[in-house]
Amino acid sequence: MRDKFIALDQDKCHFIYQLCFATGAKTIVEAGTSYGVSTIYLALAVASNIATFGGVGKVIGTEHEPGKAAQARRYWEECGSSIGDVIELREGDLLETLRHDLGTIDMLLLDIWAPLALPVLKLVQPAMRSGAVVITDNTSGASARYKDLLGYLRAPDSGFRNLTLPYSKGLEMSVYLPNQTQ
Ligand SMILES: C[S@@+](CC[C@H](N)C(=O)[O-])C[C@H]1O[C@@H](n2cnc3c(N)ncnc32)[C@H](O)[C@@H]1O
């Protein structure tokens, strides 16, 4: 899997791109960057939100394979500086690289090996604003492997409202509303 080109499906990328505009997302954590395909969609939307509404923001990408990280940077360079300017790629194990300086998170994309998804969510959750969205890929196709994550998200007092969107193999959309009662 070290050099496999596994990107978020195009229709799912279109959805997260649209979702960034709906939520005005400016600060996003992408757990699992690989060659940086989904990052491009997120960065385009974040750059546009910043240009429209002002303020600052970034897409925090994460990748521990140096070859993938280097190629991702080359792709982003090809896209132009408006993309690269809003991407901060953190290289190394994301359970370490996401321990600091997250700011206030509007969105978390969990496109990572399933056993890492819940630990990453728990790491990022304290930085998530109310109304932040967590998108998790493949939650129907790999529901057994996501059992701990889905159990956590769907617990009655989790603070998350969850919906499985009918994309191929499922795409979980979870909205973080820690202070809202049912
Ligand atoms: C499914 S791919 C991400 C695809 C990407 N979101 C896209 O759409 O182009 C998951 C990536 O997570 C990376 N990864 C796995 N474990 C990691 C870890 N502990 N820290 C950082 N990255 C990791 C893998 O190397 C892989 O490239």
The ligand as an SDF file (V2000), in Angstrom:
LIG
                    3D

 27 29  0  0  0  0  0  0  0  0999 V2000
   -6.9120    6.6010    1.3700 C   0  0  0  0  0  0  0  0  0  0  0  0
   -5.3740    7.4190    1.3110 S   0  0  0  0  0  0  0  0  0  0  0  0
   -5.7990    9.1480    1.2290 C   0  0  0  0  0  0  0  0  0  0  0  0
   -6.3170    9.5950   -0.1100 C   0  0  0  0  0  0  0  0  0  0  0  0
   -6.4900   11.0870   -0.2450 C   0  0  0  0  0  0  0  0  0  0  0  0
   -7.3940   11.6330    0.7550 N   0  0  0  0  0  0  0  0  0  0  0  0
   -6.9950   11.4610   -1.6110 C   0  0  0  0  0  0  0  0  0  0  0  0
   -8.2080   11.5560   -1.8250 O   0  0  0  0  0  0  0  0  0  0  0  0
   -6.1730   11.6470   -2.5070 O   0  0  0  0  0  0  0  0  0  0  0  0
   -4.7920    7.2810    2.9740 C   0  0  0  0  0  0  0  0  0  0  0  0
   -3.3750    7.7600    3.1700 C   0  0  0  0  0  0  0  0  0  0  0  0
   -3.0860    7.8070    4.5570 O   0  0  0  0  0  0  0  0  0  0  0  0
   -1.6990    7.5630    4.7360 C   0  0  0  0  0  0  0  0  0  0  0  0
   -1.4410    7.1240    6.1120 N   0  0  0  0  0  0  0  0  0  0  0  0
   -1.6760    5.9030    6.6490 C   0  0  0  0  0  0  0  0  0  0  0  0
   -1.3080    5.8580    7.9380 N   0  0  0  0  0  0  0  0  0  0  0  0
   -0.8330    7.1160    8.2430 C   0  0  0  0  0  0  0  0  0  0  0  0
   -0.3010    7.7060    9.4130 C   0  0  0  0  0  0  0  0  0  0  0  0
   -0.1980    7.0090   10.5680 N   0  0  0  0  0  0  0  0  0  0  0  0
    0.0740    9.0030    9.3640 N   0  0  0  0  0  0  0  0  0  0  0  0
   -0.0500    9.7230    8.2110 C   0  0  0  0  0  0  0  0  0  0  0  0
   -0.5470    9.2050    7.0560 N   0  0  0  0  0  0  0  0  0  0  0  0
   -0.9310    7.9120    7.0700 C   0  0  0  0  0  0  0  0  0  0  0  0
   -1.3860    6.4770    3.7090 C   0  0  0  0  0  0  0  0  0  0  0  0
   -0.0020    6.4720    3.3720 O   0  0  0  0  0  0  0  0  0  0  0  0
   -2.2900    6.8790    2.5390 C   0  0  0  0  0  0  0  0  0  0  0  0
   -1.5620    7.5980    1.5770 O   0  0  0  0  0  0  0  0  0  0  0  0
  1  2  1  0
  2  3  1  0
  2 10  1  0
  3  4  1  0
  4  5  1  0
  5  6  1  0
  5  7  1  0
  7  8  2  0
  7  9  1  0
 10 11  1  0
 11 12  1  0
 11 26  1  0
 12 13  1  0
 13 14  1  0
 13 24  1  0
 14 15  1  0
 14 23  1  0
 15 16  2  0
 16 17  1  0
 17 18  1  0
 17 23  2  0
 18 19  1  0
 18 20  2  0
 20 21  1  0
 21 22  2  0
 22 23  1  0
 24 25  1  0
 24 26  1  0
 26 27  1  0
M  CHG  2   2   1   9  -1
M  END
$$$$
